[in-house]
Amino acid sequence: MAILNQLPSSVLQWFAIFISIIIEALPFVLLGSILSGIIEVFVTPDTVHRYLPKNKWLRILFGTFIGFLFPSCECGIVPIITRFLEKQVPSYTAVPFLATAPIINPIVLFATYSAFGNSWTYVTLRLLGAICVASILGILLGFVVDEQILKDNRPPIHHHDYSHHGFFKKLFLALVHAIDEFFDTGRYLIFGTLLASAMQIYVPTRILTSIGHNPIVAILILMLMAFILSLCSEADAFIGASLVSTFGMGPVLAFLLIGPMVDIKNLLMMVKSFKPRFIIQFVATSSLVIIVYCLLVEVLA
């Protein structure tokens, strides 16, 4: 306690904000990690492939909305999508799932609802934004650009076969996977929370206010911030909520949309499996749609 008393008041405020965000976010990260472990062990891509509709438009919608029932954190979504593609799931179905699954799943939506003071506004806008991005990506891959997005010379991916295990063994393996993911994603959460809370204390208010007066600049800055922080989608809403008073609705919404779709860890995983041309198309299309969507929200708000 004596050491704490010697710290500057700004540092104590920084730590207080940091701890409050962490306490709010950790339960959702834990819940998301457990669900991810259950999906990894108990649900196979073959199961989803079996229920794919025949019509191309319906397949795009299927990929866009299946995240409600088959949620996944963005930290592990790329390997799942790669597995889908290897099982002949079309890219115009898999890529919309890649875009929406980390956002529209019930855990993330409930976390967003809680983070913004039990308000449905940000939940609805985040949900609609993700659906817009996913639908446009699906249409482009289904009707316009090359739908073959996996690298021809990509390194082999080692898949685990859990089918021969009994139920309790599967449950144990799901918990092991959940623990690994919890600690893996937790470090990104802690790093992002440290930066976000420090921003509130140490960045001069006049700078943030001037940024906030220019919606386009504010949107681009928060999109870049989301990319760099690489937060887990179960926790990013709590950091986003702390930035609303400074940046406004549109920029914070851009932060909530781009982060789960394009961040540092996702991009590094994409490079291993996907063609560079597709990665550029994915990042450019997602970013452009999000910018336009959030500008419209900012104007209409």
C-alpha positions in Angstrom: 0.0 0.0 0.0 2.9 2.3 0.7 4.2 1.9 -2.8 0.7 2.6 -4.2 0.6 5.9 -2.2 3.8 7.0 -3.8 2.5 6.6 -7.4 1.2 9.6 -9.2 -2.6 10.0 -9.2 -2.8 9.6 -13.0 -1.2 6.2 -12.7 -3.7 5.2 -10.0 -6.5 6.4 -12.3 -5.1 4.4 -15.1 -4.9 1.2 -13.1 -8.5 1.8 -11.8 -9.9 2.1 -15.3 -7.9 -0.9 -16.5 -9.1 -3.1 -13.7 -12.7 -2.1 -14.1 -12.7 -3.0 -17.9 -10.9 -6.3 -17.2 -13.4 -7.3 -14.5 -16.3 -6.6 -16.9 -14.8 -8.4 -19.9 -13.2 -11.5 -18.4 -16.4 -13.5 -17.8 -17.4 -13.1 -21.5 -13.9 -14.2 -22.6 -14.1 -17.2 -20.4 -17.6 -18.1 -21.7 -16.5 -17.6 -25.3 -13.4 -19.8 -24.7 -15.6 -22.6 -23.2 -18.0 -22.5 -26.2 -15.1 -22.5 -28.6 -13.7 -25.6 -27.0 -17.1 -27.4 -27.2 -17.3 -26.5 -30.9 -13.8 -27.6 -31.6 -14.4 -31.1 -30.1 -18.1 -31.8 -30.6 -19.0 -30.1 -33.9 -17.3 -30.9 -37.2 -17.3 -28.9 -40.5 -18.9 -32.0 -42.1 -22.0 -31.4 -39.9 -22.5 -27.9 -41.3 -21.7 -29.0 -44.9 -24.4 -31.6 -44.7 -27.1 -28.9 -44.1 -25.9 -26.5 -46.8 -28.7 -25.4 -49.1 -28.3 -25.9 -52.9 -29.1 -22.4 -54.1 -26.1 -20.0 -54.2 -28.0 -17.0 -52.7 -29.3 -19.2 -49.9 -25.7 -20.4 -49.3 -24.5 -16.8 -48.9 -27.3 -16.2 -46.4 -26.5 -19.5 -44.7 -22.9 -18.5 -44.2 -23.9 -15.0 -43.0 -26.3 -16.2 -40.3 -25.0 -19.6 -39.2 -22.8 -17.7 -36.7 -25.9 -17.4 -34.5 -25.8 -21.2 -34.0 -22.2 -21.9 -34.7 -20.3 -19.1 -33.0 -16.5 -18.7 -32.8 -14.1 -16.1 -31.5 -12.0 -14.5 -34.3 -8.9 -15.8 -32.5 -9.7 -19.3 -33.9 -12.0 -18.6 -36.9 -9.4 -18.8 -39.7 -8.5 -22.5 -39.0 -12.2 -23.3 -38.9 -12.8 -21.5 -42.2 -9.8 -23.3 -43.8 -11.2 -26.6 -42.7 -14.6 -25.7 -44.2 -13.0 -24.9 -47.5 -11.0 -28.1 -47.5 -14.3 -30.0 -47.1 -15.6 -28.3 -50.3 -17.7 -25.7 -48.6 -17.8 -22.8 -51.1 -15.9 -19.6 -50.3 -19.0 -17.5 -50.8 -20.5 -19.4 -47.8 -17.3 -19.7 -45.7 -16.1 -16.1 -46.0 -19.4 -14.5 -44.8 -19.2 -16.9 -41.8 -15.6 -15.6 -41.3 -16.9 -12.0 -41.2 -20.0 -12.5 -39.0 -19.3 -15.4 -36.6 -17.1 -13.4 -34.2 -19.8 -10.6 -34.1 -23.3 -12.0 -34.4 -22.9 -14.9 -31.9 -25.0 -14.6 -28.8 -22.1 -14.2 -26.4 -20.7 -11.2 -28.2 -24.1 -9.6 -28.7 -24.9 -10.0 -25.0 -21.4 -8.6 -24.1 -22.2 -5.6 -26.4 -25.6 -5.2 -24.7 -24.0 -5.2 -21.2 -21.0 -3.0 -22.1 -23.2 -0.2 -23.5 -25.5 0.1 -20.4 -28.1 -2.6 -21.4 -28.9 -0.7 -24.6 -30.0 -2.4 -27.8 -28.8 0.4 -30.0 -25.2 -0.7 -30.4 -26.2 -4.4 -30.5 -28.6 -3.7 -33.5 -26.2 -1.4 -35.3 -23.2 -3.9 -34.9 -25.4 -6.8 -36.0 -26.6 -4.9 -39.2 -23.1 -3.7 -40.0 -21.7 -7.3 -39.8 -24.5 -8.6 -42.0 -23.9 -5.9 -44.6 -20.2 -6.7 -44.8 -20.7 -10.5 -45.0 -23.4 -10.2 -47.6 -21.3 -8.1 -49.9 -18.3 -10.3 -49.5 -20.5 -13.4 -50.3 -21.9 -11.8 -53.4 -18.5 -10.7 -54.7 -17.1 -14.3 -54.2 -20.2 -15.9 -55.6 -20.7 -13.8 -58.7 -17.7 -11.5 -59.4 -14.2 -12.5 -58.3 -12.4 -15.8 -58.2 -13.9 -18.0 -55.4 -10.8 -20.2 -55.1 -9.1 -18.5 -52.1 -6.9 -21.1 -50.6 -3.2 -21.2 -51.4 -2.2 -24.0 -53.8 1.1 -24.6 -51.9 -0.2 -23.9 -48.4 1.4 -25.9 -45.6 -0.7 -28.9 -44.4 -3.0 -28.4 -41.5 -3.1 -31.1 -38.8 -6.7 -31.8 -37.8 -7.6 -33.7 -34.6 -10.1 -36.5 -34.9 -12.2 -36.7 -31.7 -14.7 -39.2 -33.0 -13.1 -42.2 -31.3 -13.2 -40.6 -27.9 -16.0 -41.1 -25.4 -18.2 -38.3 -24.1 -16.3 -37.5 -20.9 -13.0 -37.7 -22.8 -14.4 -35.2 -25.3 -15.6 -33.0 -22.5 -12.1 -33.0 -21.0 -10.5 -32.2 -24.3 -13.0 -29.3 -24.8 -12.0 -27.8 -21.5 -8.3 -28.2 -22.3 -8.9 -26.3 -25.5 -11.0 -23.7 -23.7 -8.2 -23.1 -21.2 -5.6 -22.7 -23.9 -7.8 -20.2 -25.8 -8.6 -18.3 -22.6 -5.0 -17.6 -21.8 -4.1 -17.0 -25.5 -6.8 -14.4 -26.0 -6.4 -13.0 -22.4 -3.0 -11.5 -23.2 -4.5 -9.6 -26.2 -7.3 -8.3 -23.9 -4.8 -7.1 -21.2 -2.6 -5.4 -23.7 -5.5 -3.7 -25.4 -7.1 -2.6 -22.1 -3.8 -1.1 -20.9 -3.6 1.0 -24.1 -7.3 2.0 -24.1 -7.3 3.0 -20.4 -4.0 4.9 -20.8 -5.5 6.8 -23.7 -8.3 8.1 -21.5 -5.8 9.4 -18.9 -2.7 10.6 -20.9 -3.9 11.7 -24.4 -4.8 15.4 -24.2 -8.6 15.9 -24.4 -8.2 18.7 -27.0 -6.5 16.3 -29.4 -9.3 13.7 -29.1 -12.0 16.4 -29.3 -10.5 17.7 -32.6 -10.4 14.2 -33.9 -14.0 13.6 -32.9 -15.1 16.6 -34.9 -14.0 14.9 -38.1 -16.0 11.7 -38.5 -13.9 10.2 -41.3 -10.6 10.7 -39.5 -12.1 9.4 -36.2 -13.4 6.3 -38.0 -10.1 5.6 -39.6 -8.2 6.1 -36.4 -10.4 3.7 -34.4 -10.3 1.2 -37.2 -6.5 1.3 -37.0 -6.7 1.1 -33.2 -8.9 -2.0 -33.5 -6.4 -3.6 -35.9 -3.4 -2.9 -33.7 -5.0 -3.9 -30.4 -6.3 -7.2 -31.8 -8.9 -7.6 -29.0 -11.1 -10.6 -28.6 -14.7 -9.9 -29.8 -16.1 -11.1 -26.5 -14.3 -8.2 -24.8 -13.9 -5.3 -27.3 -17.3 -3.8 -26.6 -16.2 -2.9 -23.1 -13.2 -0.9 -24.5 -15.4 0.5 -27.2 -17.9 1.7 -24.7 -15.2 3.6 -22.8 -14.4 5.6 -26.1 -18.0 6.7 -27.0 -17.9 10.0 -25.1 -14.7 11.0 -26.9 -15.2 9.7 -30.5 -19.0 9.3 -30.9 -21.2 6.5 -32.2 -19.9 6.1 -35.8 -16.2 5.7 -35.0 -16.9 3.4 -32.1 -19.1 1.3 -34.3 -16.3 1.0 -36.8 -14.0 -0.1 -34.0 -16.5 -2.8 -33.1 -16.9 -4.0 -36.6 -13.4 -4.1 -38.1 -11.6 -5.6 -35.1 -13.3 -9.0 -35.2 -12.8 -9.2 -39.0 -9.3 -7.8 -39.5 -6.7 -7.6 -36.8 -3.0 -8.5 -36.5 -3.5 -12.1 -35.4 -6.2 -12.8 -37.9 -4.1 -11.4 -40.7 -1.1 -13.5 -39.8 -3.2 -16.6 -39.8 -4.8 -15.7 -43.1 -1.4 -15.3 -44.8 -0.6 -18.9 -44.0 -3.6 -20.3 -45.8 -5.2 -17.7 -48.2 -4.0 -16.2 -51.5 -2.7 -12.7 -51.1 -5.2 -11.4 -53.7 -8.1 -12.6 -51.6 -6.6 -11.1 -48.4 -6.3 -7.7 -50.1 -9.9 -8.0 -51.4 -11.2 -9.1 -48.0 -9.5 -6.2 -46.1 -10.4 -3.6 -48.7 -14.0 -4.6 -49.1 -14.6 -5.0 -45.4 -13.0 -1.6 -44.6 -14.8 0.3 -47.3 -18.2 -1.1 -46.4 -17.6 -0.4 -42.7 -16.5 3.2 -43.4 -19.6 3.9 -45.5 -21.9 2.2 -43.1 -20.5 4.1 -40.0 -20.6 7.4 -41.8 -24.3 6.9 -42.5 -24.8 6.0 -38.9 -23.0 9.1 -37.8 -25.0 11.3 -40.1 -28.4 9.8 -39.1 -27.6 9.6 -35.4 
